[in-house]
């Protein structure tokens, strides 16, 4: 072990121990769940909100779209902040900010003139905070996880999406029925503020800066990060290296990359379909399938349970395929196949005659789609290295624009052509999203130094840890 690595492990406990990177990424999953409870509670409370403020579905879609447009607008700034300030502070700031605006949603007074525009403004502002979450999380994954484990890490994080969204119908419906829709936002706000505070206390920006990380775990992380700065670094060298190139974001390379363009386009279609479930599925079950509030709350959980399982399974399978076959199979073929099969299930589910059958088939479509989730984020972390937050923010902006489009376009299509046409539109989009993956090269790197660091780069396979 060289003197630099000795400095980075000095004062640390030896041996393996419980991997701290998995404890922290598990808390990110919990925060992801709370974040999606925070953002999807309005789709459940939306029926009561629309009734109280006399808002029809088309204008309620404006409220949904305001969040998504704000969320999209702050993705790249969120990535820039995550790189400059570190994922620890940026994620905590974003979560606490969103918690405060969630509480404000419940304070909009009944009978207020222009309440629609107040809700639009609040949701847009709330989104500015939540937009920091996932670019920051991807920056965390890039700094804390070897390349071979990033699919699993992202799968864990995004399992929180399904978990939070799955709990939302039952929790929010119960709160709305017993205490009113405003209480559901105050409850969400309290959870968000608690989760963000715990993250700030427990997390650090790099494993080198976290004294709880044992020397063996630190060695595994730094050897497998594929960051092109050498196999080991001490804390001061790490801070100096990161500070030295904060002015040199390669915007031209990012904007001209066919990988980023392809991922952004595919994630646009992904977001379009996902936000049908987040925004309209509950209302679809009530208004189209004729289910009551309690039954709809149960049935609307199915897609989100499937998303949780799909995200976890997809992350594990993606890493396994990378190790045993190639990065192209694990990071590209898997998501392309998942999106293509999702298209088939959307058609079948929308045409099912019975509400229960439709719910189950559409839920399977959501679960299969989420097999692709970790691949989007793992490819951007591998490709971008230190710029992972910025690049993944650009990609995620595509998904949120897709969600904003579906928030308003889906009810418009349903009104004029029926819900079958709405689901057919989603089917066409997600099928195109599958095809776009053919343009992605998972071995491409933004930095030539990072590409040179990976001995298997030319073959498109992942870097094998020397310690394994």
Steps between C-alpha positions, in 0.01 A plus 500: 500500500649838402544796736197686355269210570650465847400860568143438388461194724680640804284490810239273341389164631640208301296217350177498307222582745155613391538696173419861581429575134201266513371650824508846343350391169223324693421830672493662157236239412301606806538865399395414147187336640420806710570729203252313282243500778561875508449546125223246426274578795334765282383234253299342785391823668439649155137386493425696818719796397324524164161491671589766760657744256266414209785380274427258214739223389655710223591779744604250768743377235655848503577454869661162429693648206624795708682259729651309211610811312666637813655161566637488145630857509714441810651162404821634347545772768449222754779298338732803497431565869553134589843511342600832654349466848491121527203260510466512877407868529316526169270205565426623853430853373268375226305269727448759775402768244238270348367412844431866575309554175304180556376649826407821316276299265277415794480866604333628181170640636167379371319749277821683409472684168763376259559186709591310183795731434610487864506120481692516173761731659535286813540179301761660274695623805472163673645340187808725516596327825413148394700544179820484706431147625591266216790690337644516852433130553672409173800713600501306828493166314789608276712591803402214730453192278725289278382490141388136536254589778336809354205313349417354840552832675268684263251216520487545878457877474221483244322220683397788725303647210267202490500465877403862561248508220353168614450620856352830383150374402437322830661760729365808326152354449478412871621846604269676254196300613566559871670841514456667160733548205705775666617267776648265240741773389600587856566132572717471186688816594589367846640177355705686240656736754591208728654297218710791375634579846612140559673490161697817577620357831593153367640563151828634367589607145768233449594173673844650565334764719288251700684352798246220537619347173741216571831478317397190303180665373689816406750297300221325308329830420803696379631212286168451326378856445640531147567871552835522328683657795685193617405207717530673835496849645523660839240745621696818429600381154140408430376844603772672300429298186131570516552869569751544217262412220180662615538765229546249222158345439525369140165640387581462131576129538188448711272680256649323197501150650273259312478289817356787703265599219377141463459450876315830534260414217438152639451638850249749359283205388563327833385806693194537278380150590608508866307819570179347369524275804616778735246761388200331342475133592303554821263742325474258204384222733240726663362678195546242222493164674232610748674397822436668834773687688603213729509238224689736270754564774569126522512439124713806436768351728565216254714697250717644774561165667602375156728804453677426829563138405593592145754758613669264746503205262609713206800637690619155608442344156674790324816460709488119457474530122788750495721261699413185306443634147574864419401856579296513180285205612463616861466874447333521154332176393321463833333846501416482128326164550320623810360807326392297196310252720344790691342618174332161459362503855363854469291396200378183672418674828311790345282259302417270792128496577515459879651757733696239697655348187584844362664603828714187516613511136578871510682448830714233334576752226621749761713233669659384175574861405683549830737217414661768281523770768844426645656470153421863416678625808785249500592579139509874575715446812741278305509739204532827688713416805543816707232669288243229577263737676500745210459237227234302685321829570492572128362153434245525780384832360374301201294273724341792679411674175340172397309495827387859453375417152304198622353697791316724255489295179364178649170649630462701177533187286268311734239777479498514120591144398459281810741345749589226254660763279689642799655163574573438130693829489702385800561167325645669193725720711643217710562284191702787351685528830605137466637555150708801606709277730658349186697826461654481850860380540539404870880502472511867393661739748482879524861507621764320296695447821213303647479289187873427520461403865260216416701206360189343351367827353553401136304181549211682666531293818529637849817547694575195717606586851852385573394406851245244381 
